[in-house]
Structures are given as C-alpha cells and as structure tokens.
Amino acid sequence: MTVTRDIMRETTRGFSKYYNPELHGELRLDTNTNVLGSNPAAERYLAEGKWDLNGYPNTYSDGLRGALAELYGLEADNIIAGNGSDEMLDVTFKTFTNWGDNCAVPVPSYSLYDYFVKCNGGRAIEVDLTEDFQLDVDAMVRQDAKVAIMPSPNNPTGNSFRTSDIEEILSRFDGVVVVDEAYGEYADDSMVRRIDEFDNLVVLRTFSKAYAMAALRVGYAVANRNLADMMMSVKIPYSLNMVSEGAAIAAVSDQDFIRRSVEMVREQRPVLDAGLRRLGFETFPSDSNFILARSPIDHAELVAGLKERGVLIRDFGSKRRTENCVRTTVGTQEHNAFLLECIADIVEG
Ligand SMILES: Cc1ncc(COP(=O)(O)O)c(C=O)c1O
C-alpha cells in the first residue's frame, strides 16, 4: 500500500509543522513569555514537592478551578482547566463545531486558530481586521459561522479590541464567541468577570505569559455554567497533570509577581517603542508584552542578523497584513538595550 497524505483527514492534509527554532542559548524575545524568568511561587512549589506519581491527578483539576474561582469571584463550575490554552481552544472547537462548520477568525491573529478549527473538521473563515487592526464587527457577525474567535489583546498586532465591539459581536452573533485573553493580564479590560451577562461567551486565559510558566502547560476557559458544563464533558479527563496543577495553584497565590511583571512591561514598552522608531521602524500600539513593528530593512535579513547576534524575535514579514513586520517581546531594560544595539548594528551597519 502506498500511503500518501490523502490518508489524512481532509481538513488537515495541508498542515506543516509549527514554529520550532533550533536553539543555541539565544535571548528569546520570540514567544512573549515573561522576561523576569520562571514564576517564583511555582518554582518554590516544585522545589519542595513530593508527589504520588502512581495516582491520577484530579479528573478536572478541581483544586486549580477553586483557586481561580476565588481569584475572580466566580464559581469553580465556571472554569475548565487544561493543558495550556491551546487545549482550551481544541476543547472549544470540539464542543461547539460540527464537521464543515464555519468559524470566523480575524486576520491577522493567532496562527493556531486555523489549525484547531481544521483539526476539528471545521472551516476557518478569515475576516480581515480594519486598517487600524480593530474588529470589523459587521464582517464578523455576517459569516454563517458557529464560533467567532478573537484574541484581545491581539497576537501579533498587540492591541486590545474595543470592548464595545466585542459586546456588539456577542449580542449580534448567532453562535459561541471566544475571547482569547492570553495576554489579558497586561490589558485594562477583561471579559472574565462578565460571563454571566452573555449566553454565548467563552474567555480563555493562560499561565504561559504573565504567569511565567509556559513550560508547565496550564490554561483555562471561563464561561457561564451552561457552556462550561458542555465543555467539561468534552475535555479529556486528567489532561492537566498534577505537578502543573499544584504549581499553578501556588502561582495564583502570588499576585504580587504578576503586578511586578505587568508594571515592568508598562515601563519598558514605550522605551523599546521609541528605540525602534529611532531606528526607522513603524511600530503599532500595544496593550501587551510585545510590539509589532515594520522593519526599515528586509524582515528576514533582520531576523537572521539578530539570531547571529544571539537574539530571537518572530518574523511575520511574509504574511498578508503584516508585510515586512517582526514581533518582539518587551524585554527588561538590559534586554531592550541589547536588542536595540544589535538592530542598530544590522540596520546602520
Ligand atoms: C493569542 C494566544 N492564544 C493562545 C496561546 C496559547 O498559549 P498556551 O501556552 O496557553 O497554549 C498563545 C500563545 O502564544 C497566544 O498567543
């Protein structure tokens, strides 16, 4: 038997593998993790930990769901926890879409939305953001779609969407609206505490960014009890391992670290932005811990030059709407100074 890619599910045949750079100890400003380093409370938990590895973790991560419910003033039954917010995306599409259903996905936004929609047999309908990277509300609701998804703040553009636009989509869209707040800790507005105002709202959050625990893969969804119950019945039982769950509970109890992390980004973001502009970049307004910028020289040349000098940033330059753009995480003062020095060397040299 000759096996070709035709053996794959129709909607996944065109897939290639995800971003997986070869690493040689570079400064990583390409994944928007917390540049202050590992979450200290989670590290302490891991250092002290003793686990019964023979036992299963709690089926639905009730301990973490309880801690998050307390943090937000919600009920544990409003929360679904799992293996990164990527698992929560998967659970969302698994729960709410049938084979062939349309899902409205803004462009540009998180590249894995298209992947998760197609993994679950759906069709990702691209809906362009407006010129200033805001939601085109009419275009989002006009799609004959079952799910509409939007990251706010948006990745890779960095800006938050207007709350009034999200509210309008929630009221006009005849399906489930997913607001992905992976970078929500950095923004002023959030939909997390508003789940009971809407029948159709799912909010996603992660421990991978401000919480500085990407390695442990923890994410969660927040929704009214009706939707949360549906999603919980679809989610893979035990998908969040007990070590990660315990570390996440410890991390929730240290909100001071989150505040410090957010403050640092708010201080450093304008400094980095100004430095990039001085070097000839067009920068876009950001409410998150990264900046999208249009390069004054060829994007691939810039990214390769930085890699040679020991810094990784992310290249979006070949994609529609982000032509010749790169995305960099906002670093500490030292990181940003080094990044700007390397860029000056490439651009001016
Ligand atoms: C907008 C957005 N959503 C979801 C994720 C996935 O995060 P996690 O590490 O929780 O799977 C990312 C990661 O970069 C992201 O940028």
The ligand as an ORCA input file, in Angstrom:
! r2SCAN-3c Opt
* xyz 0 1
  C      -3.361     34.571     21.465
  C      -2.820     33.286     22.027
  N      -3.686     32.347     22.447
  C      -3.266     31.181     22.939
  C      -1.915     30.904     23.041
  C      -1.519     29.546     23.561
  O      -0.994     29.630     24.833
  P      -0.767     28.347     25.730
  O       0.695     28.326     26.011
  O      -1.590     28.592     26.962
  O      -1.222     27.140     24.992
  C      -0.978     31.838     22.612
  C       0.445     31.529     22.666
  O       1.298     32.185     22.139
  C      -1.441     33.065     22.087
  O      -0.596     33.996     21.645
*
